[in-house]
């Protein structure tokens, strides 16, 4: 009997724990991440992160350094390699250093915490990222966010909102942030910090000042609970998805912050009507979904939009593209409908 799961049962967040953590730590601009392990772990992830940045029109190099442990280190321990690498990175005077372990250094039993704790003059944050005992990409994201949150202290609230755990490797990360910011602005709310996306160590220090945290995805609930326990900050468990999500999001944010949601809801409903009017030309068309939908939330959003525009879903219909991740808010739906229109009129 095979114990390997079928690829069809794997979610998009079931990859390497190390990569998940790196998708967070490499977005702190004035910090450096050390990967304690073989050089190959760093090379593979550097290539992935660099290619993803280029896809998102970001010409940046991930600030990564490898301890590049050797076969001798595997036999006798790699703590010396980590100690030397830390000293070299400290000379570069970063605002913080994040140290990520790998499966092999966890297996040989290196005491990463002890080595990092011996350094002074710069914050050295250890992020547990060995996934060989069952960790996943999402585990790495959560561990990194919780570890980095330790750099912030309790502070008076500034009335703003934190955006927590954006999917930094997804294609429309900035567009999705802009949509959530737009919805918050309807309530008179503004963003305090994107934790963590293109941030600085100084900005992370203000994490506890917000009145509300908005999580990117329900998989981040452990992070939301940690931040609530540490700072007392309530949270919304996910971005608003599809055409129906924004109204519920506005109601939830308004109720949490003690704001009357009615003006914001009226404005959003008017915006939604504009979207439907703009795409009246494809109403009633026959469509099919491409690729076939496997994400339940994505399927619901696509089905809702087809129903709202009276689109007939048939095997012989025009194939319309469906994003891997469900569109965020009304603006995300509008981008999806532009793609549908091009496919229908092709």
C-alpha atoms as one frame of an Amber mdcrd trajectory, in Angstrom:
protein
   0.000   0.000   0.000   1.420   3.381  -0.989   1.535   6.066   1.665   2.134
   8.815  -0.873  -0.890  11.080  -1.295  -2.308  11.550  -4.761  -1.354  14.926
  -6.283  -5.065  15.624  -6.756  -5.543  15.670  -2.984  -2.758  18.165  -2.283
  -3.647  21.801  -1.599  -1.636  24.646  -3.087  -0.033  25.297   0.329   1.325
  21.788   0.869   4.876  22.458  -0.345   8.160  22.876   1.499   8.091  24.430
   4.971  11.326  26.282   4.277   9.913  27.894   1.123   6.811  29.023   3.007
   8.904  30.770   5.650  11.145  32.348   3.006   8.105  33.833   1.268   7.713
  35.864   4.477  11.224  36.649   5.720  12.604  37.755   2.345   9.995  40.536
   2.280  11.678  42.343   5.157  13.816  44.776   3.176  16.469  45.615   5.756
  16.971  42.098   7.132  18.999  39.103   5.935  17.855  35.483   6.027  20.336
  32.697   6.746  19.408  29.191   5.646  21.238  26.718   7.860  21.731  23.724
   5.637  23.215  22.541   2.347  23.870  25.132  -0.358  21.313  23.426  -2.606
  18.422  24.394  -0.327  19.369  28.045  -0.689  20.059  27.862  -4.428  16.717
  26.209  -5.181  14.719  28.715  -3.157  16.705  31.713  -4.405  15.872  30.721
  -7.989  12.197  30.235  -7.160  11.840  33.543  -5.314  13.762  35.474  -7.964
  11.661  34.020 -10.796   8.434  34.790  -8.917   9.560  38.376  -8.347  10.213
  38.786 -12.061   6.738  37.437 -12.843   5.359  40.172 -10.579   7.542  42.849
 -12.240   9.806  43.132  -9.177  13.503  43.261 -10.018  14.803  42.179  -6.632
  17.260  39.614  -5.324  16.195  37.680  -2.221  18.555  38.557   0.685  19.651
  34.974   1.359  22.859  33.526   2.793  23.623  29.820   3.177  25.744  28.158
   5.849  26.526  25.610   3.079  27.189  22.747   5.465  29.480  20.009   4.164
  29.536  16.237   4.582  31.908  16.748   7.517  29.373  19.074   9.156  26.671
  16.450   8.718  28.826  13.929  10.582  30.294  16.150  13.306  27.663  18.908
  13.529  27.066  22.150  11.655  26.982  24.603  14.573  30.439  25.921  13.703
  29.309  26.720  10.139  26.305  28.591  11.511  28.445  30.533  13.990  30.879
  31.636  11.269  28.070  32.621   8.914  26.349  34.673  11.595  29.568  36.600
  12.266  29.938  37.344   8.539  26.341  38.538   8.205  26.515  40.680  11.359
  29.411  42.585   9.746  26.960  43.689   7.030  24.943  45.511   9.742  21.400
  44.352   8.898  18.445  45.506  11.000  17.716  41.866  11.846  18.828  38.356
  10.932  16.417  35.484  10.431  17.839  31.984  10.766  15.878  29.180   9.127
  16.712  25.566   9.809  16.490  22.746   7.278  15.518  19.111   7.529  19.131
  17.921   7.608  20.333  20.275  10.372  17.312  19.372  12.486  18.036  15.693
  11.895  21.668  15.933  13.036  20.561  17.871  16.113  22.268  21.266  15.708
  21.326  23.597  18.585  20.413  26.562  16.381  18.828  28.480  19.244  21.961
  28.314  21.388  24.254  29.520  18.607  21.942  32.379  17.666  21.410  33.355
  21.295  25.139  33.890  21.744  25.171  36.839  19.324  24.699  40.437  20.442
  24.152  43.770  18.724  21.498  42.734  16.213  18.207  40.830  16.618  18.662
  37.202  15.534  15.297  35.479  15.090  15.123  31.699  14.737  12.294  30.360
  12.574  11.660  26.572  12.811  11.311  25.367   9.222  12.243  21.688   9.085
   9.249  20.063   7.422  10.310  16.424   7.522   8.046  15.684  10.502   4.914
  16.768   8.678   5.274  20.492   8.124   3.960  22.190   4.982   4.403  25.443
   3.081   1.631  26.970   5.204   3.365  25.765   8.379   6.437  27.712   7.292
   4.379  30.851   6.646   2.682  30.619  10.040   5.919  29.879  11.908   7.679
  32.814  10.253   4.878  35.286  11.001   4.661  34.212  14.632   8.447  34.353
  15.042   8.703  37.822  13.477   5.804  39.102  15.590   8.078  38.681  18.597
   9.961  41.807  17.477   6.902  43.976  18.232   5.875  45.249  21.655   2.587
  46.324  23.217   1.730  49.903  22.254  -1.281  52.262  22.216  -3.679  51.669
  19.334  -3.412  53.986  16.323  -6.838  53.121  14.902  -5.434  51.466  11.760
  -5.596  47.932  10.337  -2.891  45.314   9.783  -2.946  43.081   6.707  -1.606
  39.701   7.824   0.033  36.964   5.763  -0.402  38.052   2.165   0.428  35.329
  -0.351   3.639  36.935  -1.576   4.132  34.352  -4.323   0.714  34.792  -5.923
   0.418  36.778  -9.137  -2.022  39.505  -8.038  -0.708  40.131  -4.519  -0.606
  43.934  -4.908  -3.956  44.086  -6.697  -5.553  42.061  -3.891  -4.038  44.367
  -1.283  -5.372  47.390  -3.165  -8.884  45.912  -3.141  -8.849  45.266   0.614
  -7.459  48.769   1.188 -10.277  50.195  -0.960 -12.913  48.416   1.097 -11.363
  49.556   4.378 -11.273  53.134   3.087 -15.062  53.007   2.613 -15.213  52.666
   6.409 -12.664  55.430   6.974  -9.960  52.897   7.905  -6.365  52.813   6.651
  -3.593  50.226   6.688  -0.979  50.218   9.449   1.389  47.520   8.138   1.451
  44.721   5.599   2.769  41.901   7.799   4.845  40.893   5.947   5.106  42.340
   2.420   7.886  44.701   1.383   8.252  45.834   5.003  11.045  46.964   7.315
  12.001  45.870  10.809  10.905  49.288  12.071   7.449  48.840  10.587   7.086
  45.412  12.169   7.662  47.058  15.558   4.271  48.798  15.117   2.393  45.522
  14.664   0.651  45.756  18.030  -0.716  49.264  17.432  -3.547  48.294  15.087
  -7.185  47.991  16.118  -7.910  45.126  13.695  -6.017  42.406  11.847  -7.212
  41.136   8.456  -5.843  37.677   7.616  -5.238  36.753   3.987  -6.640  33.257
   4.406  -8.326  31.126   7.111  -5.193  28.931   7.170  -3.615  31.842   9.096
  -6.025  31.570  12.033  -3.219  30.257  14.314  -1.365  33.501  13.579  -4.495
  35.549  14.222  -4.993  33.793  17.564  -1.374  34.379  18.535  -1.637  38.091
  17.753  -4.917  38.364  19.636  -3.385  36.742  22.701  -0.235  38.865  22.499
  -1.721  42.259  21.607  -5.453  41.848  22.168  -6.150  42.566  18.479  -9.323
  41.034  16.966  -9.114  39.635  13.457 -11.128  38.867  10.336 -10.152  35.366
   9.154  -9.819  35.988   5.420  -9.919  38.376   2.474 -13.358  38.990   0.908
 -13.815  36.623  -2.028 -16.011  36.999  -5.070 -18.917  39.333  -5.561 -20.644
  38.551  -2.254 -17.591  38.692   0.022 -17.144  42.488   0.216 -20.491  43.190
   1.902 -19.868  40.596   4.622 -16.318  41.926   5.013 -17.542  45.507   5.462
 -20.118  44.419   8.024 -17.553  42.415   9.995 -14.906  45.170   9.992 -17.465
  47.826  10.901 -18.935  45.807  13.757 -15.482  45.067  15.166 -14.421  48.716
  14.983 -17.726  50.252  16.107 -18.459  51.925  12.755 -21.821  52.329  10.995
 -21.460  50.117   7.890 -24.452  51.425   5.940 -22.756  54.197   3.909 -19.938
  51.837   2.961 -22.344  49.064   1.981 -24.404  51.454  -0.156 -21.252  52.590
  -1.973 -20.120  49.009  -2.556 -23.520  47.926  -3.872 -23.433  50.830  -6.339
 -19.964  49.773  -7.472 -21.144  46.175  -7.891 -24.060  47.360 -10.078 -21.591
  49.226 -12.282 -19.686  45.973 -12.782 -22.808  44.099 -13.837 -23.758  46.905
 -16.225 -20.266  46.951 -17.748 -20.470  43.248 -18.620 -24.073  43.145 -19.812
 -22.760  42.294 -23.301 -21.793  38.756 -22.228 -25.023  38.032 -20.341 -26.654
  34.803 -21.471 -23.561  33.382 -23.195 -22.706  29.699 -22.945 -19.466  28.966
 -21.079 -17.394  26.176 -19.605 -14.698  26.527 -16.966 -11.023  26.125 -17.875
  -9.317  24.545 -16.087 -11.992  22.453 -14.422 -12.458  23.722 -10.889 -11.065
  21.835  -7.900 -10.890  24.597  -5.279 -14.331  24.677  -3.575 -14.196  28.417
  -2.922 -13.092  29.173  -6.461 -15.896  26.995  -7.781 -18.448  28.869  -5.675
 -17.227  32.286  -6.854 -17.281  31.255 -10.524 -20.718  29.704 -10.192 -22.033
  32.848  -8.447 -20.788  35.087 -11.242 -22.200  32.833 -13.937 -25.586  32.934
 -12.221 -25.483  36.710 -11.718 -24.809  37.270 -15.437 -27.180  34.482 -16.539
 -24.348  32.580 -18.187 -25.179  29.022 -19.224 -22.560  26.497 -18.065 -22.418
  23.716 -20.651 -19.694  21.314 -21.850 -19.854  22.927 -25.309 -19.670  26.496
 -23.971 -16.771  28.853 -24.554 -13.931  27.915 -22.140 -13.362  30.794 -19.730
 -10.272  30.983 -17.490 -10.700  30.607 -13.756  -7.884  31.815 -11.432  -6.092
  29.272  -9.263  -6.994  31.369  -6.228 -10.509  32.871  -6.007 -10.697  36.556
  -7.030 -10.544  38.985  -4.126 -13.466  41.375  -3.887 -15.332  43.266  -6.574
 -12.162  44.444  -8.311 -10.865  40.865  -8.492 -14.132  39.736 -10.049 -13.915
  42.552 -12.593 -10.438  41.384 -13.687 -11.753  37.827 -14.029 -14.732  39.005
 -16.099 -12.428  40.901 -18.468 -10.718  37.573 -19.171 -14.077  35.872 -19.615
 -15.201  38.541 -22.099 -12.061  38.072 -24.204 -12.613  34.298 -24.207 -16.304
  34.561 -25.094 -15.707  37.008 -27.958 -12.572  35.262 -29.260
